Amino acid sequence: MHNPRKIFENWLKSASNGAIYAKADEIRCQFGTDSSMNRACRVFLKLCKEELQVREDLGALENRRQLLGGAA
């Protein structure tokens, strides 16, 4: 049997930014954005936000490295 957390982690690693935003929006629409949202939804949204932030940070570092003449 597959571990749901592992399935989610694998999806998150391979999903495009657009797919992550779309899934997060879907969760918010279904379950709301207030504190009554169940814990699993809050964790899901938190992990999506963190993944997108890491991707943004890595993109900024790569751009900076390229501007400074480093290898891509």
Buried (B, 14 or more C-beta within 10 A) or exposed (E): EEEEEEEBEEEBEEBEEEEBEEBBEEBEEEBEEEEEBEEEBBEBBEBBEEBBEEEEEEEEEEEEEEEEEEEE
